[in-house]
Amino acid sequence: MTHPVQQRGHLTSRVGSVHVRAKAPLRLSFAGGGTDVAPFPETEGGVVLSATIDRFAYGSLSPRPDDQVSIESVDFGLSLDFPVTEDPVLDGKLDLVKAAIRRLRREDLGGYDLVLRSNTPPGSGLGSSSTMMVALVGMLHEFYGLPLDQYEIADLAHAIERQDLNIRGGLQDHYAATFGGFNFIEFGDRVIVNPLRVRDSTVNELEFSLLLCFTGITRQSAHIIADQTHRVEAAETDTLAGLRAQKQLAVAMKSALLRGKLGEFGELLGEAWREKQRLSPMIATPRIQEAFEIALRNGAISGKVTGAGGGGYILFYCDFKTKHRVADALERFGVTATEFSFEPRGLTTWRA
């Protein structure tokens, strides 16, 4: 039986047949990405409009009769183990997992086996690494019976990734994965997640109109984010103007979405992409630009890279009548085009 994360778990026995499961959804960021990356939200406040989709980070935890922790990452093809009584060494091998365990481990409950996998490769621009961190914190929260609410889980996942591991990035992914659904998220002195009540007919039509396309290139978003951060700290006019425009576009796209004005939404998505490219010259690569040209030439109305840029996924807005032509043309170019559904639920944990 599934339940949302805000419900409290109970302590698992040292040796037991109970497995702890978790899944957390990946997200699409429509507008505002970059305004959640320090130091911009601290100085000017940030906003992001996003929604979670039916792509997930999955985890399973099975208690062991000894004090060993065993980790298997299907995505990276790596396995390792270490005593639960010792802090694992952060050496570049599955450090995301080890950092979460270092923060949350309890020696008195013994060891466990962890198996982790996701629907999309790391570095794909859908927030997969941060979503996996949310799933990990959710599993350990359930296993240890920690009294954490949704905001605390997202905040802890963010702190482990950004502070403990010093991985550059923003705030949005952890909150999107934890809460799920369509959200307008505000970043400033604190984070405020505003769930949006989007009409079912609007959600259905939006699914009909969107095409999610993988460029075939994964990348380390930290390099692009580092470049953007440097430009913000140097007060570069174009980067700051792009970020301020992203905030305005997030508000405008939220309004269009709530009013069911999807034509307007699609046009604003294209504007969000044009403004995003002002944040760093590393965002739009020649392959990404060529994919846009092909899509628009074959009937796409607009599009936007879903993450920091440099590769990963591109989201195209199309008329349903021409959507298949766009997909076919991109497939011939070597870009994988897929349809998807929006996922209303965030992080979910359960026992089996």
Residue pairs with C-beta under 8 A, 6 or more apart in sequence:
1 350
2 348
2 349
2 350
3 348
3 349
3 350
4 150
4 345
4 346
4 347
4 348
5 138
5 141
5 142
5 148
5 149
5 150
5 153
5 178
5 346
5 347
5 348
5 349
6 149
6 150
8 145
8 147
9 141
9 142
9 143
9 144
9 145
9 146
9 349
9 351
10 145
11 109
11 144
11 145
12 18
12 20
12 63
12 109
12 143
12 144
12 145
13 63
14 63
14 65
14 108
14 109
14 110
15 63
15 64
15 65
15 110
16 63
18 63
18 351
18 352
19 60
19 61
19 62
19 351
19 352
20 60
20 61
20 62
20 139
20 142
20 143
20 349
20 350
20 351
21 58
21 59
21 60
21 61
21 139
21 349
21 350
21 351
21 352
22 58
22 59
22 60
22 61
22 135
22 136
22 138
22 139
22 142
22 347
22 348
22 349
23 56
23 57
23 58
23 59
23 135
23 347
23 348
24 56
24 57
24 131
24 132
24 134
24 135
24 138
24 177
24 178
24 346
24 347
24 348
25 52
25 53
25 54
25 55
25 56
25 131
25 176
25 177
25 180
25 343
25 345
25 346
26 52
26 53
26 55
26 56
26 57
26 118
26 119
26 120
26 126
26 127
26 128
26 131
26 177
27 50
27 51
27 52
27 53
27 126
27 127
27 131
27 172
27 173
27 176
27 177
28 50
28 51
28 52
28 53
28 126
28 212
28 306
28 315
29 48
29 49
29 50
29 127
29 172
29 176
29 306
29 307
30 49
30 50
30 51
30 250
30 253
30 269
30 272
30 304
31 48
31 49
31 246
31 249
31 250
31 253
31 268
31 269
31 272
32 46
32 47
32 48
32 49
32 50
32 172
32 185
32 246
32 247
32 249
32 250
33 48
33 170
33 172
33 246
33 276
33 307
33 308
34 40
34 170
34 228
34 242
34 243
34 246
34 276
34 279
35 41
35 44
35 45
35 46
35 47
35 48
35 187
35 243
35 246
35 247
35 250
36 46
36 48
36 170
36 171
36 172
36 185
36 187
37 46
37 168
37 169
37 170
37 171
37 225
37 228
37 229
37 232
38 229
39 229
39 232
39 233
40 46
40 232
40 243
41 171
41 187
41 188
42 188
44 243
44 244
44 247
45 186
45 187
45 188
45 247
46 171
46 186
46 187
46 188
46 243
46 247
47 184
47 185
47 186
47 187
47 247
47 250
47 251
48 172
48 184
48 185
48 187
48 250
49 183
49 184
49 185
49 250
49 253
49 254
49 257
50 172
50 176
50 182
50 183
50 185
51 176
51 181
51 182
51 183
51 342
52 176
52 177
52 180
52 181
52 342
52 343
52 344
52 345
52 346
53 126
53 212
53 340
53 341
53 342
53 343
54 340
54 341
54 342
54 343
55 118
55 119
55 120
55 126
55 340
56 118
56 119
56 131
56 343
57 116
57 117
57 118
57 119
57 128
57 131
57 132
57 134
57 135
57 177
58 116
58 117
58 118
58 135
59 114
59 115
59 116
59 132
59 135
59 136
59 138
59 139
60 114
60 115
60 116
60 139
61 112
61 113
61 114
61 139
61 140
61 143
62 112
62 113
63 109
63 110
63 111
63 112
63 143
64 70
64 110
64 111
64 112
64 113
65 110
66 110
66 111
67 83
67 84
67 85
67 107
67 110
67 111
68 81
68 82
68 83
68 84
68 111
69 81
69 82
69 83
69 84
69 88
69 101
69 105
69 111
69 112
69 113
69 114
70 79
70 80
70 81
70 111
70 112
70 113
70 114
71 78
71 79
71 80
71 81
71 94
71 97
71 98
71 114
71 116
72 78
72 79
72 113
72 114
72 115
72 116
73 79
73 94
73 97
73 116
73 117
74 115
74 116
74 117
75 116
75 117
75 118
75 121
75 122
76 94
76 122
78 93
78 94
80 93
80 94
82 88
83 111
84 101
84 105
84 107
84 110
84 111
84 112
85 107
87 102
88 98
88 101
88 102
89 98
90 98
90 99
90 102
90 165
95 165
96 129
96 132
96 133
96 136
96 160
96 161
96 165
97 114
97 116
97 136
99 160
99 161
99 164
99 165
100 133
100 136
100 137
100 140
100 157
100 160
101 140
102 164
103 156
103 160
103 164
104 137
104 140
104 141
104 144
104 146
105 140
106 144
109 143
109 144
112 143
114 139
116 132
116 135
116 136
118 128
118 131
118 132
120 126
120 128
120 214
120 313
121 128
121 218
122 128
122 129
122 218
123 129
123 218
123 219
123 220
123 221
123 311
123 312
124 214
124 218
124 307
124 311
124 312
124 313
125 221
125 305
125 306
125 307
125 308
125 309
125 311
125 312
125 313
126 306
126 307
126 312
126 313
127 172
127 173
127 176
127 177
127 307
129 161
129 167
130 157
130 158
130 161
130 169
130 173
130 174
130 177
131 173
131 177
133 157
133 160
133 161
133 174
134 153
134 154
134 157
134 174
134 177
134 178
134 347
135 177
135 347
136 157
137 148
137 153
137 156
137 157
137 160
138 153
138 178
138 347
138 348
138 349
139 349
140 146
141 148
141 153
141 349
142 349
142 350
142 351
148 156
150 178
150 179
150 193
150 346
150 347
151 178
151 191
151 193
153 178
153 347
154 174
154 175
154 177
154 178
154 179
154 191
155 174
155 191
157 174
157 177
157 178
158 171
158 174
161 167
161 169
161 174
162 168
162 169
167 222
168 221
168 222
168 225
168 226
168 229
169 221
169 222
169 225
170 225
171 185
171 187
171 191
172 185
172 187
175 183
175 185
175 191
175 193
176 183
176 185
176 346
177 346
177 347
178 346
178 347
179 193
179 195
179 346
180 343
180 344
180 345
180 346
180 347
181 195
181 196
181 342
181 343
181 344
181 345
181 346
182 195
182 196
182 198
182 203
182 257
182 342
183 193
183 194
183 195
183 196
184 194
184 196
184 250
184 254
185 191
185 192
185 193
185 194
186 192
186 194
196 254
196 257
196 258
197 258
198 257
198 258
199 260
201 260
202 257
202 260
202 262
203 342
205 260
205 262
206 257
206 262
206 265
206 342
207 339
207 340
207 341
207 342
208 320
208 323
209 262
209 266
209 317
209 318
209 319
209 320
209 323
210 315
210 316
210 317
210 318
210 339
210 340
211 300
211 315
211 316
211 318
211 323
211 326
211 327
211 330
211 337
211 338
211 339
212 306
212 313
212 314
212 315
212 337
212 338
212 339
212 340
213 291
213 295
213 313
213 314
213 315
213 316
213 327
213 330
213 335
213 336
213 337
213 338
214 312
214 313
214 335
214 336
214 338
215 287
215 288
215 291
215 311
215 312
215 313
215 314
215 335
216 311
216 334
216 335
216 336
217 285
217 287
217 310
217 311
217 312
218 311
218 312
219 308
219 310
219 311
219 312
221 307
221 308
221 309
221 310
223 282
223 310
224 280
224 282
224 283
224 308
224 309
224 310
225 308
227 280
227 281
227 282
228 239
228 279
228 280
228 308
231 239
231 279
231 280
232 239
232 240
232 243
238 278
239 278
239 279
239 280
241 278
242 275
242 276
242 277
242 278
242 279
243 279
245 271
245 275
245 278
246 272
246 275
246 276
249 268
249 271
249 272
249 275
252 268
253 265
253 268
253 269
253 272
256 262
256 264
256 265
256 268
257 265
265 317
266 301
266 302
266 317
267 301
267 302
269 302
269 303
269 304
269 315
269 317
270 301
270 302
270 303
270 304
270 317
272 304
273 302
273 303
273 304
273 305
276 283
276 304
276 305
276 309
277 283
277 284
277 309
280 309
282 309
282 310
283 305
283 308
283 309
283 310
284 305
284 309
285 309
285 310
285 311
287 311
288 305
288 309
288 310
288 311
288 314
290 333
291 314
291 330
291 333
291 335
292 303
292 314
294 329
294 330
294 333
295 303
295 314
295 316
295 326
295 329
295 330
296 303
297 329
298 322
298 325
298 326
298 328
298 329
299 318
299 319
299 322
299 323
299 325
299 326
300 316
300 317
300 318
300 322
300 326
301 317
301 318
301 319
302 316
302 317
303 314
303 315
303 316
303 317
304 314
304 315
305 312
305 313
305 314
305 315
306 312
306 313
306 314
306 315
307 313
314 335
316 326
318 326
326 337
327 337
330 336
330 337
331 337
